[in-house]
Amino acid sequence: MSLKYLAGYAPDVQARVAELIEQGRLAEHLRARYPDAHAVRSDPALYEYVMALKSRHMRSAPPIAKVAYDPRLQVLRNALGTHSTVSRVQGGRLKAKREIRIASLFKEAPAPLLKMIVVHELAHLKERDHDKPFYALCTHMAPDYHQLEFDARLWLTAREMDAPVDG
């Protein structure tokens, strides 16, 4: 059994997850922890959701031109979300537009896990690297960010095992 999403965690943590999997209780554990799905199913709804979090926590961050679910993300880049800057020449000026794309599989995720991935991508508007300031910004927007990130990794593991874990 591969725990690729949990590779960076301590062996004892991985052993506890492996035990849940062996007992067939991982999906049950996640459903109990996150019983509710979110209603953010379309790109316009995702844009509103992201902009609400941005305006609440990051008013001075650069504007975002586009937010969308992307069905190719996990397959193409092994990423769950991306942030990018698209630069275009308009007249004599260079215009930069920022975009956030979230893997489509998060349409099915429990609400807190969608929030975690959105917070992660928003933090990249100000902090490029996964360093201490980046994670400080993530925990500013979602105080339980580290637990949510871990649980998102559990959710991805359960999904990969074809366990029904819908929130």
N, C-alpha and C positions, 0 to 999 in steps of 0.2 A: 504494500500500500504506500503510495507516494504522498508525502506531505509537503509538496513543493511550495505552497503558499506560506508554510510555517518554517521554512528552512532556517531562517535567522533566529528562531526562538530556542531557548534552552532545551536540552534533552529531556528534562523532567516535564516540561510543558508539552512537548511533542508526545511523550509517553502517555500523558493524561488524555490527550486528544485521540491517540491511537486506541486507547482503552474504550473511549466513548464510541469510536467507530466499530471496534470489535463487538461491542455490546449492542450495536445497532441503535444507539441513542443520540447520535450527533444531531440529526434533523429534529428530533423531539426536543432536545436541549435548546436549539435555536428558536423553534416555534414557541416554546415557553417564554423565552427571553424577549422575543420580538413577535408578538402575535398579530400586529397590524401592518397591512400593506400601505403604501402611500398612493396618492391619487395623481401623482405627477407622471402622466403617461405620454403626453405629447411634447414636441419641441417647444411650442409656445408656453405651455405650462412649466416646462423645465427652465425656460428663460426667465419667467416671472419668479420662480422659486430661487434661482441663482441671484437675480437682481435684488430680491428682498434680503437675502443674507448679506450681499455685498453692501447694500445701503445701511444695514444695521451695524455691520462690523468694520467695513472698509470704505468709507465714503471718499477718502482721498485717493483710492487706488485708480489706476487708469480705467477708462470706460471699456465695456465689453460690447463688441459689435454683434456677436453671434454665440448662441448656446444651442447645442443639439445633442440628441442621442446618436451614437454612431455604431451601427451593427458590425463594423469591421475592426473595431479597436482591439479587442483581445486577440483576435486571430492575426492581425497584421503586425502589431507592435508589442504584443504581450503587455499591454498597458490597459488600465481600467478607465483612465481619463487622460485627456491631454489639454494643454493650454498652448496656444500658438499666437504668433504675431504675424499677420499678413501685411507686407509692405507694398504699396502701389504708388506710382508717380502720378500725381494729379497736378497738371500745369507744371510749375517749376518747383513744386513741393513734394516731399515724400510723406505719404500718409500711412500711418500704422493702425491696423485694426486688430484687436485681440479677440480670439475665439476660444471657447471652452467646449470640448466634446467629451461626453460621458458614454461609456460602454452601454449598449442597449440592454444588456443583461440586468442592469440596475433598474429597469422598469419593473422587474419582478422582485426586487430586493425589499426587505423591511425598511420602513421610513428612516430610522436612524442611520442605516448603512448608506442610503442615498445621500443623507446629509454629510456623512463622513467624506465621501468621495468628492462632493461639491466643495466642502471646506478645504480639502487638500488642493484642489485645482485653483480655488480662489487665492489661497496662500501663495501660490506660484506667481500671482500678479506682482507681488512685492518681493518675494524671496525665491531666487532661482534654484538654489541647492537645498537638499534635504539635510539641513544643519540645525543647530540649536535655535536660531531666530525663526526658521521656518516652522519648527514644531511648536515654538512659543506662540506664534500666530495661529496655528491650528487649534491649540488648546484655548486661546482667547475666544475663538469663534465657537468651539465645541469643547467644553471643559473635560468631557469624557472621551476625547479624541483617540487616545491610545487604546482604550478598551474597544471602541468602535472599530478601529483599524484591525485589531486582533479578531473581533467577531466577524468582520467582513472577510477575513482570511478563512475563518471557520466556515462561513456561508459558501464561499467559493469552493472549498474542499468538499462540502456536502453536495453542492451542485454537480461537481465533477464526478461524484460517485452516483449520480442520478437519483439522489434522495430528494423527495419532494419537500422543499423547505420554504415554499412561498409564504411571504408575510401576510 
